[in-house]
Amino acid sequence: MSNSYDQKGYLYTEAKTDAPYLGTTEEQLERHLTRTGRRGLTLNAYIIGSQTNKMLNGTYFDQGSTWSRVLGSRDGDRVVDAYFGPDGYLGV
């Protein structure tokens, strides 16, 4: 598994329990992020953002309900999918 880029500076995440942009394809999501001047999270950023969300709001990202496409990280040529269980288990 590897990151597609080095993430530096401030970390912007959609601070929601359920994955944002449900019902989109990977290509649609990439186009949307490009249009808005953003990049997909790396797995590292997803973990940090989810841990922060747990401290501030009481839930992890995707806690038991959805999976996120982590567009900034790849396993070979495939985008990484990730979720957190209610007990803090990270599934990738």
FIKOLTOR-153679 format. One line per 5 residues: their letters; for each residue x negated, z negated, y of N, C-alpha, C. Coordinates in pm, whole numbers, always signed. Layout:
A = X/Z/Y/X/Z/Y/X/Z/Y  ...
// end
This chain:
MSNSY = -84/+0/-116/+0/+0/+0/-90/+0/+123  -51/+77/+224/-131/+84/+346/-40/+103/+467  -91/+65/+584/-19/+86/+708/-52/+224/+763  +44/+288/+826/+25/+420/+883/-49/+415/+1016  -53/+298/+1080/-120/+281/+1209/-151/+133/+1226
DQKGY = -240/+103/+1322/-273/-35/+1356/-179/-81/+1465  -104/-185/+1438/-9/-236/+1535/-79/-338/+1624  -75/-315/+1754/-141/-403/+1851/-44/-435/+1963  -68/-547/+2029/+13/-583/+2145/+140/-655/+2104  +240/-645/+2187/+367/-713/+2162/+437/-655/+2040
LYTEA = +512/-739/+1974/+587/-698/+1856/+735/-694/+1891  +795/-576/+1883/+938/-561/+1908/+1008/-540/+1775  +1108/-622/+1749/+1189/-604/+1627/+1336/-611/+1663  +1419/-554/+1577/+1563/-571/+1587/+1593/-704/+1519  +1618/-807/+1594/+1634/-942/+1538/+1774/-962/+1482
KTDAP = +1798/-899/+1370/+1926/-908/+1302/+1901/-939/+1156  +1995/-1007/+1093/+1978/-1036/+951/+1992/-909/+869  +2096/-831/+893/+2115/-705/+820/+2028/-596/+882  +1982/-506/+799/+1897/-397/+846/+1971/-315/+951  +1903/-283/+1062/+1966/-194/+1160/+1963/-50/+1109
YLGTT = +2044/+33/+1167/+2048/+176/+1137/+2091/+208/+995  +2182/+128/+943/+2239/+160/+812/+2311/+293/+823  +2312/+368/+715/+2382/+497/+714/+2300/+611/+772  +2171/+589/+796/+2085/+697/+843/+1988/+736/+732  +1940/+858/+739/+1835/+899/+647/+1701/+857/+706
EEQLE = +1599/+865/+626/+1464/+834/+675/+1427/+927/+791  +1457/+1055/+778/+1426/+1151/+884/+1503/+1120/+1012  +1632/+1087/+1001/+1711/+1053/+1119/+1654/+930/+1189  +1616/+831/+1112/+1559/+709/+1171/+1427/+738/+1241  +1342/+818/+1179/+1215/+854/+1242/+1237/+930/+1372
RHLTR = +1332/+1023/+1374/+1363/+1097/+1497/+1414/+1004/+1606  +1502/+911/+1568/+1556/+815/+1666/+1444/+731/+1727  +1356/+680/+1645/+1246/+598/+1696/+1154/+679/+1786  +1127/+803/+1749/+1043/+890/+1832/+1108/+914/+1968  +1239/+943/+1967/+1312/+966/+2093/+1309/+845/+2184
TGRRG = +1311/+726/+2126/+1314/+603/+2207/+1174/+546/+2232  +1070/+621/+2190/+933/+581/+2217/+884/+463/+2134  +942/+448/+2016/+903/+336/+1928/+850/+389/+1796  +792/+298/+1719/+745/+329/+1584/+813/+234/+1488  +817/+273/+1362/+867/+183/+1260/+770/+67/+1239
LTLNA = +824/-46/+1197/+740/-163/+1173/+645/-139/+1056  +530/-204/+1061/+445/-213/+943/+497/-330/+859  +455/-337/+735/+497/-449/+651/+450/-581/+711  +329/-582/+767/+278/-704/+831/+373/-750/+942  +415/-656/+1029/+504/-689/+1140/+642/-732/+1090
YIIGS = +689/-669/+984/+818/-706/+924/+815/-851/+878  +705/-891/+813/+693/-1028/+764/+688/-1126/+880  +607/-1098/+980/+597/-1187/+1097/+731/-1197/+1169  +795/-1082/+1192/+924/-1082/+1259/+1029/-1159/+1181  +1030/-1144/+1049/+1128/-1212/+965/+1105/-1363/+965
QTNKM = +979/-1405/+958/+949/-1548/+962/+991/-1607/+1097  +967/-1534/+1205/+1008/-1579/+1338/+1160/-1587/+1347  +1230/-1486/+1294/+1376/-1488/+1294/+1430/-1609/+1217  +1365/-1643/+1106/+1407/-1760/+1028/+1393/-1887/+1111  +1282/-1901/+1184/+1261/-2020/+1267/+1361/-2028/+1383
LNGTY = +1393/-1913/+1442/+1480/-1913/+1561/+1629/-1908/+1528  +1665/-1836/+1422/+1807/-1811/+1392/+1853/-1860/+1257  +1760/-1907/+1173/+1798/-1964/+1045/+1810/-1867/+929  +1784/-1737/+953/+1791/-1640/+844/+1671/-1546/+850  +1632/-1496/+733/+1528/-1394/+724/+1592/-1257/+746
FDQGS = +1511/-1157/+779/+1561/-1020/+784/+1612/-983/+645  +1724/-914/+641/+1779/-860/+516/+1807/-968/+412  +1832/-1088/+457/+1846/-1201/+365/+1960/-1180/+267  +1925/-1131/+149/+2020/-1118/+40/+2126/-1011/+56  +2118/-928/+163/+2228/-833/+183/+2184/-687/+197
TWSRV = +2070/-662/+256/+2026/-524/+279/+1875/-513/+253  +1827/-391/+255/+1684/-360/+248/+1648/-288/+377  +1526/-307/+427/+1478/-232/+543/+1377/-128/+499  +1383/-12/+562/+1278/+88/+546/+1168/+51/+645  +1052/+20/+594/+939/-22/+678/+854/+103/+701
LGSRD = +893/+180/+803/+837/+314/+823/+688/+314/+854  +633/+203/+900/+492/+197/+934/+402/+167/+816  +457/+148/+697/+377/+120/+578/+418/+214/+465  +319/+252/+385/+342/+347/+276/+280/+298/+147  +343/+337/+39/+289/+317/-94/+266/+457/-148
GDRVV = +144/+504/-136/+116/+645/-165/+178/+729/-55  +268/+820/-92/+336/+902/+9/+477/+854/+39  +515/+739/-19/+652/+687/-2/+656/+574/+100  +761/+573/+182/+784/+464/+276/+818/+336/+198  +770/+225/+247/+795/+96/+182/+934/+45/+220
DAYFG = +1007/-7/+123/+1133/-79/+146/+1105/-227/+124  +1170/-313/+203/+1145/-457/+189/+1271/-536/+220  +1278/-658/+167/+1386/-751/+196/+1335/-893/+172  +1405/-990/+227/+1380/-1130/+199/+1501/-1191/+130  +1477/-1272/+29/+1583/-1351/-32/+1606/-1478/+48
PDGYL = +1715/-1547/+26/+1745/-1671/+99/+1640/-1780/+82  +1564/-1773/-29/+1460/-1873/-54/+1325/-1833/+5  +1320/-1722/+78/+1197/-1676/+138/+1117/-1579/+55  +1171/-1540/-63/+1104/-1443/-150/+1102/-1307/-80  +984/-1245/-74/+970/-1111/-17/+971/-1010/-129
GV = +1067/-919/-127/+1072/-809/-223/+1024/-683/-156  +933/-609/-221/+880/-484/-166/+889/-377/-273
// end
